[in-house]
Amino acid sequence: MRKTHYIIFQNFFHKPSFKPSTKPRPFTAYSFVPFSPLAMLDPTILTIGGIVLGIAIIERILERWGVIDLVDQFAKVMRFILPVAFYSALIYFFATFVF
């Protein structure tokens, strides 16, 4: 059963109020991400991503120009380079990241 607190009107403005009856309860916060997403801004990973993105842009430009034979050669090379670049960047990130 809660106790009722009475405050005199004159003391209402001069004294601070009573402490709240409910106390904040501590809780543990869990994070599903063990690292900051800003850690992906590593220069090596950005360089690998920039090279792959540059090759993809060059491939699109050559496709617009109508050089289909060269675009097919780029596509064959990219079929191998993209997975290798992705997995090497992933391995590099986890190898150099301090948990």
N, C-alpha and C positions, 0 to 999 in steps of 0.2 A: 504494500500500500504506500502510495506516495504522500509525502508531507507537503502541505500547502505553505508557501512562503508569502508572507505579507510584507510589503514595502510601503513605508509612509511616503506620502506624496512629496513632502519637503526633501526627503533623503533620495528621492528618485533621480534628481538631477545632480546631486552632489556626490553620491557614492556609486561606485561601480556595482553592477548587478551581481547577483549570486552566480556561482559557477553553474554551468549547465549540468543537469542531472545525468545526461548521457555522456559517457567518455568515448572518445574515438578509439576504436579497436585497431590494433596493428594487424596488417595483413601482408602476406608475402606475394610479391608480384612475379609472375613467370613470363619469360620472353621466349617466343619460338624462334627468334633470330639471334644466334649467339654472337653476331658481329654487326657492326654498323654498315649499312649499304654504301656509305661514303668511302669505305675501304676499297671499293671497286675502282676508284679513281687513281689507281696505281699507274705510273707512266708506262710500264712495260705492257700492261693489259690494254691501255689506251692506244699504244703504238700498234700492237697486233690487230686490234679492232679497226684502227684507221687504215691499215694496209689492206685488210680484207674488204672494208667498205670502199676504198679507192678502186680496187680491182673490180668490184661489182658495178661501180659507176662507169668505169671505162668499158665494161662489157655492154652496158645499156647504151652508151654513146655509139659504140661500134655497131650495135644492132640498128640504131636509127639511121646510121650512114649506109646500111645495107651490106656490110661486110660479114655475111653470114658464116663463111668458112672460118674466119678468125674467131667469131663468137662461139662456134662449136668447139674450137680448140680451147678457148677460155673456159667453157662449161666443163670440158673433160678435166682440165687442171683443177678447177674449183671444186669439183666433186671429190677430189682427194685433199685439197688444201683446207677447205672449211672444217671438216671434222678434226684434222690434225691440229689446226690452229685453236679450235675450241678446247679440245682436251689438253693441249699443252698449256694454254692460258689457265685452265681450271687447275691443273696439277701445280703450275707455278704459284697460283694464288694461295692454294692450301699449304704449299711447302714453305712459303715465305710469311704467311700470316701467323701472328702470335696470338694464341687463344688466351 
